[in-house]
Each structure stands twice: as structure tokens, then as C-alpha cells.
């Protein structure tokens, strides 16, 4: 006679001798940002390609030199897209080029907010320069991320204990712990300083440096979510 093998209960369902409770833990933190990023877009225009490129190169060197005077306050300085494009004449036959347009984009990351307003206004005071930002954020290695995860785990553990207490028993062992999402991307508060804002036109000269603009950091939100499964010491339900 062939015996049908018995199937052990799936651990996700628990057993009478090892009942299981699954809980969710959440955490929400609101903290000060650690870094701010700004994007600097430099442009140049000329009647020939070489003049445009030379003008853009000069503007780029001047901008980099200014940013580097802030030393360790600037944690990262990166060069992005460089473009030189022709502008065709609207009238006439053939592909006659009217002018060349050049642009280059830089990104600066600052950890010292006390100089941010001054740097933004000094950069925007340069000819044909556009500033976008700041974008406030936490560093990827920020301890605030770990703090949120710990808080979520502690909440899950507390919930499990409360359920066990309601059954007049105690939790026995941890079966599973799942990270269902830790969110904490940058919170944006952006402004663009263009021709109508802080950027000078190519024909305007300033006698002195502009007054620093007051920039208030935006608080950052971090959310952590976990799911935890525990076994309970079998309660006496009699």
C-alpha cells in the first residue's frame, strides 16, 4: 500500500505550536539637508565657430576659477554637456550659417551653506551665465537613513510585542525581516536666475559684487518601511 507523504505546514502560516505574527514597522524623519547642488549654464555666441569656442572656453575658465576659490565648501565640481551648434540664416539659398551658439553646463555640490548665497549671486553676475537651483539633499551615506531604518524595525518589534501581550504571551523568535522601502530623495526648492533675475547682460558692468541672496535650506523627508514575522510562544486560549 502506497502512503501519501504528508506536507509540513508552510512557515508563513504558522502552526499551533509555533503561531506566527506578521507586522509592519514605519518611520518618518524630517531632517536638515547636508548638501546643495547648483547648475551653472554658460553660453557664448559668435559669427564663426572658433570665436564662439574661444569665448565659451574663457567663460568656463573664469567660472571654474571663481568656484574653486571657495575651497572645501565645494565638495564636488563636475562638467556636464558641452555643445556648439550653428544657426542657419532664415533667408537665402543654401545652408548659410548666420552664427554659432555654444553652451557648457557645470554642477557644483556644496556642503557649506554659509557661502552658497554669495557664490550664487557672484556666478549670476557673470555675463551670459544662468544659475539653476539649489537642490537640497542628504548624502547617500547620511546616518539619517540608518536612523530611519532602525526606528522602523523598533516599531515593528513593538507592534509584535503588543499583539503577543494581547494574547497573554510573548514573542519567541524572528522568522523574517523585509525592507519594503526606504525613501529619502532630495527635496527640491529651485530657482532660475536668468536675464530677468541676477544674470547681467553682456553689455552691463557692475562696480561691486552683488549682495548675497538669502537661501533657506529645505528640510528633507526620510521614510522607512519594514515587514517582520515572529513566532509566538503558544498562548493559553482556554
N, C-alpha and C positions, 0 to 999 in steps of 0.2 A: 504494500500500500504506500503510495507516494504522499508525503506530507508537504503541505503548502508552507513555505517559510514565512515566519511572522516578520512583520516590518516594524522596526523600532519607531516610536513616535518622533516626529520631526522636532528638532530642538526649538524651532520657532514657536511651537505650540505649547511647550512645557509639558509637564507630567504632574500627576497628583503628588508625587514625592519630591518634585522639583518644579513648583509653579514658577511661571515666568511673568515678569512685568516689563513692559517697554515704555519708556518715557522720552520726552523731548526737552532739551535744555536750550535756552536762548539768552543772548546777551546783546545789549546795545550800549555803546560808549560814544560820547561826544568829546573830542579832544582837540587841542590846538594843532594846527599844521606844523610840519617840520621843514618843509621846503616850498619854494615858489619858483615857477618857471615863467619865463617871458620869451616871446618870439620876436625877433628883430628882422624886418624885411627891408633890404637896401635895394634901391633901384637907380638906374642910370639910363640916359638916352643920348644918342649921338647920330650924326649923319653917316657915319661909317662904323664898321664893326670894331676896328681897333680902338677908336676914340671911346666908344661905349665900354669896351672891356677895360681900358685903362682907367676910366672914371669909376667903374664898379670896383676894380682892384684897389684903388686909392681909398674909396669909401669903406671898403671891407677892412683894410689895414687900420684905418683911423678908428673904426668901431671896435675892433678887437683890442687895440691898444688901450682904449678907454675902459673896456670891461675888465681887462687884466690888471688895471690899477687898483681894483678892489680886492685883490689877493685872495685869501682863503674864504672870503664871504661868498665868492662864486665857486660852487662845488664842481660844476661841470659846464663846459662851453663846447658846443657842437655846431658844425657847419652842415646845413641841410642842402636843399636844392639850389643849384646854380643854373640859370637859363639866360641865353642870348637869342632873341628872336627878331627877325626882320619885320618891318611894317611896309606893306606894299602901297604904292600910290593908288588913290581911288580912281583916278582918271588916267587916260593914256593907254597905249598899247604895250603888250608885253609885260614881263614881270619886273617892273621898275621899282626899286626899293627906295622908299621915302626916308626911312630912319631905322635905327636899331634900338631895341629895348633890352636892357639887361636887369636881372634881379638875382639876389642871393639871400638865403634865409639862414639865420643863426638862432640857436636856442641856448639860453643861459639858465642854469639852475642855481638858486641862491639859498643858503641856509641861514643867513643873517638878514633878518627883515629890517634892521635899523638903517640899512643903506639902500634898500630896494626903491623907495620913493625917489631918492636922489638920483640913482642910476637911471631909472625910467625917464625922468624929465631931462637929464643930460643927453641921453640917447635920442629922445624925441626932438631935441633941439638941433640935431644934425639935419643937413639937407637931405631931402628925398628919402627919409627914414620913417618906417612905420613900426610901432610897437603894439603887440597884442599880448594880453594877459592882465594880471598874473593868474596862473593856475596854481591853486594851493593844493598840497598833497602831503601824505606821510611817506616816509621812506619804506621800501619793501621790507627792510629788516627792523622796522619800528617795533619796540616792545609792546606797543598798544595792541598789536594783532594777537600776540600771545596772551595778553591780559584778557582780551575778549574771549578767546577760546577757553581759558581756564574758568572764567566766570560762567560760560555756557555749560561746561562739564559739572561745575559745582551745583548749578541749578538743576541739572538732570539728576544728580545724586540726591539732592534734597527732595525732589519730587518722588523719587523711588522710595526713599525713607518714609515719606508721608503716606504713600499708599500702603506700605508694609505696616506702618503704625495703625492705620485704619483697620487692618486685618489682625491686629494684635500679634504681629510677628516682626521679623527683621529680614533685611536683605542678606543673602548668603554669598553670592559670587557674581562677578561681572562676566556676562557672556559676549557682549558685543558693544562696540562704541563706534559710531559712524559720524564723520564730519559731513553734514549736509549743506555746508556753505558758509564761508567767511567772507563777508563783503566789506570793502573799505576802500573803494577807489577815490580818486581826487574829487573834491567838491569845487565846482567851478564858480569863479566870480571874475568875469572877464571884462576888459575894456579895450577898445582900439583907439590909439592915439594917432589920428591921421591929420590931413591938411586942415580940418576944421578944429582940431584939438591942439596937441602940443608940438606937432611937427612944423618946422619952418619951411617956407618955400625956398627954392634955390636962389632967390634974389633978396632974401631978408637976412640981416645981420643982427645979432644980439650983442649988446655991450657987456652983459654979465651973464653968468649961469642962471637958469631959471630956478625959482623956489621949488624945493622938493614937494611932490604931490603926496598927500596923506593916504596911505593904503592900509585898510584894516583887514587883517587875516580872517579867513572864513573857517569856522570850526568844522572838523571832519567827523563824519559818522562811520562807525565800525559796527557791523552786525555779525554775530556768530551763531550758528545753529548746529546742534548735535542731537543724535538719537542714541540712546543707551538701553541695553537689555540686561536685566539682572534675574537671577533665580532668587526665590524666597525660601526661607525655612518654612515648611508646610504649616499653615495656620490650623488652629483647632476651631473648626466652624460649628462644633456641636453646641 
